[in-house]
């Protein structure tokens, strides 16, 4: 669509902006080029179909998607409460929710270990009652990923809930909609774009998660060794494998971002 | 006190009976009584900040009273003394909001079907009911449009259908015409008049526009600073304003006539005279508004270029603070406002013969005919495919 009123003559962009912009772009592109230059193209297929890589890829997809689902189920209600319910200490709770964003993931992983480790505050009773052991298990990976990634969803959804026109919900109520119906048929559809971008951010953060995972869940191939962990291990001894895994991560991330581009991110 | 006649009692059972008392967080206090029998339209007329939206919130169940009560159709909806509060979803109050508040993610038909669906009507039947109302309001062609593909007038008609399909006990119209342009407003006002007449329950029109109130309502309640300052028929309120606000705004003369080539023939019962107006392009039925202060009063025939001058007598004289309102006689009965000094200087009293004059530019003119071609610029569906 062309809007005649918004057409402008495009003057030459000022060099003072163009130069830092180019350097900024290079910051992203040069490492990628470095990765491609170092890629052992001949052996690539063998490397990425090796057991280490396929195990890690499967585990990464399972744990990042699992963390996204858990974040959806827990994070949306949390965002709703933070946005809509007034209670004492709300700003403190909001701060706690965003803490994992600034906390070093290793610290997060350690904290998880103390809390839900086998001898942890919650972990001990949990194991005695249900037999569930979280550390060094795939479920533990999902938990670690959720811990670091869910704040992205909560923040995005809470912002959308605060800024949406609540009178739409009032209108729905006057039409006889219960609070649950209002949430399901008005609130969630209205904030859907923010919800989806929040989910994408959450997934992306979980997919790249390293520190909390390695601290809390360890590095067991096929059980807790996700792609980032596999890269880290491979860098020590098998450079080619590390490069191949990195390429797989770049490819998956690009596929997701490009696949969603224009759907959920505003394009020009 | 005589007991109410049986039909009045029946009206009360199906009507609205509200005594509202609420102090908002900002310290503003609303205290107002509203009683509307079934089948009658009341207007709540007031300036911005008078508390009109608070009334909407209290009646719709979005706000709870501090004191007083809300009774509708024989049911108590809010009464703090008995801890009764029926929330909005269970109230059966149909609301049409100023900016329609249609759901942007649903098409027109599902917007209208939303109410029945929320009350447990199966999807197919809810959609059939929606189609029925869309048909009644001439919106059938827009059933599959999204709200943002509609003009303001169309969207407001959808909002009306959405409220009416739920068969509410009270129809609440919150500034339904304010967001619309003038031409659309005229046509939608006619739509409203028709459907208000067909609606069996009590109807409340919230507005800051006296023209709307006078044309649509049986009874006008004036709300200022959270209090009802005057209640009466449109004529009573217009002709005998009790506060300066009513006098200034609601007290404007409203005339109906036929325009052609810059001349409007005012027709009985509004009068029987021609008036020159500034706009030469309007032809057809028109509404004229003439502020009481725009008319000048003289004892001798005024000289000069004013073409709208005529001879009449003072029929009534009323003091309103430091101003005086007089009602002139035939051929063009008008409410005119003059200062107390000039009343004395001119020696005005009931029966005094006077000359009245009004400038053509002081006469407000609006078309009073439906203009569907202008209201629906798209006429046909504006199909956005793909």
Contacts between the chains, C-beta under 8 A, distances in Angstrom:
chain1	res1	chain2	res2	distance
A	165	B	101	7.8
A	167	B	97	7.0
A	167	B	101	5.7
A	168	B	101	5.7
A	168	B	103	6.5
A	170	B	60	7.5
A	170	B	62	5.3
A	170	B	88	7.1
A	170	B	101	7.7
A	171	B	95	7.0
A	171	B	97	6.3
A	171	B	101	4.1
A	171	B	103	7.8
A	172	B	103	7.5
A	172	B	114	7.0
A	172	B	118	7.3
A	173	B	61	7.4
A	173	B	62	7.0
A	173	B	87	7.2
A	173	B	88	3.9
A	173	B	89	5.0
A	174	B	60	5.1
A	174	B	61	7.4
A	174	B	62	7.6
A	174	B	88	5.1
A	174	B	89	7.8
A	174	B	91	7.3
A	174	B	93	6.0
A	174	B	94	7.1
A	174	B	95	4.6
A	174	B	163	8.0
A	175	B	114	5.5
A	175	B	115	3.9
A	175	B	118	5.6
A	175	B	162	6.9
A	175	B	163	7.8
A	175	B	166	6.0
A	176	B	89	5.4
A	176	B	90	7.5
A	176	B	92	7.6
A	176	B	115	5.6
A	176	B	118	4.4
A	176	B	119	4.5
A	176	B	166	6.3
A	177	B	89	5.9
A	177	B	114	7.3
A	177	B	118	3.9
A	178	B	89	5.5
A	178	B	118	7.3
A	179	B	89	7.7
A	181	B	118	5.3
A	185	B	103	8.0
A	185	B	114	7.3
A	185	B	118	7.7
A	186	B	103	6.2
A	189	B	103	7.5
A	189	B	105	4.2
A	189	B	106	7.9
A	190	B	103	8.0
A	190	B	104	7.4
A	190	B	105	6.7
A	192	B	105	7.4
